[in-house]
Amino acid sequence: MPKINYWAVVVAALAAFLMSSLYYSPLLLGNVWLAVDPGSAAGTTPSIGKVLGEIVRTLVITFVLARLIGLLGASDWKGAVSLALWLWFGFSGMMWVGAITWERTSWQVAAIHSGDWLLKTILIAVIVGVWRANGPTKLRGSSRQARVREGELTT
């Protein structure tokens, strides 16, 4: 069973929650979201229950991503970003294509939400991927270079 740094999970989840809150704020895409989806919750203040629910949901997603990173051995930021891109493309991206195709979701709304998921997935993967069970290490170079630096490989 892969080791999971639970502090990294909590920090990554909170960072993703804050990034997403900023993403949907009027400072970034909040006004655009409201313009393309006037019937949405854009521009409203969510209840504390929804905020807590979103934090828990983000914690669960972050924990699952941390498990995948541990199982697959992504031990540097490049491996984490690569995994995040594949996960986003295969799951979030394809779900939004389905929503556009079958549920008549506008491509503009899908692009806004899918962009949020892309940024969140990358942010979570990088934080969890580089801040493994032994702390924030392996920030530089490939995983092979990191193992050489740590004396695991000699050639």
C-alpha positions in Angstrom: 0.0 0.0 0.0 1.5 3.4 -1.0 2.3 5.9 1.7 0.1 8.9 1.6 1.2 12.2 3.2 -2.1 13.3 4.8 -0.8 16.8 5.3 -0.2 17.1 1.6 -3.8 15.9 1.0 -5.2 18.5 3.3 -3.0 21.3 1.9 -3.7 20.3 -1.7 -7.5 20.1 -1.1 -7.6 23.5 0.6 -5.4 25.0 -2.2 -7.7 23.6 -4.8 -10.8 24.9 -3.0 -9.3 28.4 -2.7 -8.1 28.3 -6.4 -11.5 27.3 -7.5 -13.2 30.0 -5.4 -10.9 32.6 -7.0 -11.6 31.1 -10.5 -15.3 31.5 -10.1 -15.1 35.0 -8.5 -15.7 38.2 -10.4 -11.9 38.7 -10.4 -11.5 35.9 -12.9 -14.4 34.1 -14.6 -17.4 34.8 -12.3 -18.8 37.5 -14.6 -18.2 35.4 -17.7 -20.0 32.4 -16.1 -22.9 34.6 -15.1 -23.1 35.9 -18.7 -23.1 32.5 -20.4 -25.3 30.8 -17.8 -27.6 33.3 -16.2 -29.7 30.6 -14.5 -26.7 29.3 -12.6 -25.6 30.0 -9.0 -23.0 32.5 -10.4 -22.8 35.6 -8.4 -24.6 34.2 -5.3 -23.1 33.4 -2.0 -23.4 29.7 -1.2 -24.6 28.4 2.1 -22.1 27.2 4.7 -23.4 23.7 4.1 -22.5 23.8 0.4 -19.1 25.3 1.2 -18.4 22.5 3.7 -19.7 19.9 1.2 -17.4 21.2 -1.4 -14.4 21.1 0.9 -15.3 17.4 1.8 -15.7 16.6 -1.9 -12.4 18.2 -2.8 -10.7 16.2 0.1 -12.1 12.9 -1.3 -10.9 13.7 -4.8 -7.5 14.7 -3.5 -7.2 11.5 -1.4 -8.1 9.4 -4.5 -5.5 11.3 -6.6 -2.9 10.9 -3.9 -3.5 7.1 -3.9 -3.2 7.0 -7.7 0.1 9.0 -7.6 1.4 6.6 -4.9 0.4 3.5 -6.8 1.8 4.8 -10.1 4.9 6.2 -8.5 4.7 9.7 -9.9 7.5 11.3 -7.8 8.2 14.6 -9.4 6.2 17.5 -10.7 6.5 16.4 -14.4 5.0 12.9 -13.6 2.3 14.6 -11.5 1.3 17.0 -14.3 1.3 14.2 -16.8 -1.0 12.1 -14.7 -3.2 15.1 -14.0 -3.5 15.9 -17.7 -4.5 12.3 -18.6 -7.0 12.1 -15.8 -8.5 15.4 -16.8 -8.7 14.5 -20.4 -10.1 11.0 -19.8 -12.6 11.8 -17.2 -13.5 15.5 -16.8 -12.9 16.5 -20.4 -14.9 13.6 -21.8 -17.8 14.1 -19.3 -18.2 17.6 -20.5 -18.1 16.5 -24.1 -21.0 14.1 -23.2 -22.8 17.0 -21.4 -22.5 19.1 -24.6 -23.6 16.3 -26.8 -26.5 14.8 -24.8 -27.6 17.4 -22.3 -27.4 20.5 -24.4 -24.9 22.1 -22.1 -23.4 25.1 -23.9 -19.8 24.7 -24.9 -19.0 28.0 -23.0 -20.3 26.7 -19.7 -18.5 23.4 -20.3 -15.3 25.2 -21.1 -15.5 27.3 -17.9 -16.2 24.2 -15.6 -13.7 22.0 -17.5 -11.0 24.7 -17.1 -11.6 24.8 -13.4 -11.2 21.0 -13.2 -8.1 21.1 -15.3 -6.4 23.7 -13.0 -7.6 21.9 -9.8 -6.4 18.5 -11.0 -3.0 19.8 -11.9 -2.7 21.8 -8.7 -3.6 18.8 -6.5 -1.4 16.4 -8.4 1.7 18.7 -8.2 1.3 19.4 -4.5 0.6 15.7 -3.6 3.2 14.4 -6.2 6.1 16.5 -4.9 5.2 16.5 -1.2 5.3 12.7 -0.6 5.5 10.8 2.7 9.0 12.2 3.4 8.1 15.8 2.9 8.4 18.3 0.0 11.2 16.7 -1.9 12.0 15.9 -5.6 11.1 19.3 -6.9 13.8 19.2 -9.5 14.3 17.1 -12.6 12.9 13.7 -13.6 12.1 10.8 -11.2 15.3 9.1 -12.4 17.4 12.1 -11.6 15.7 12.3 -8.1 16.6 8.6 -7.4 20.2 9.2 -8.5 20.4 12.2 -6.2 19.0 10.1 -3.3 21.5 7.3 -4.0 18.9 4.8 -5.2 20.5 4.5 -8.7 24.2 4.5 -9.4 24.2 4.8 -13.1 
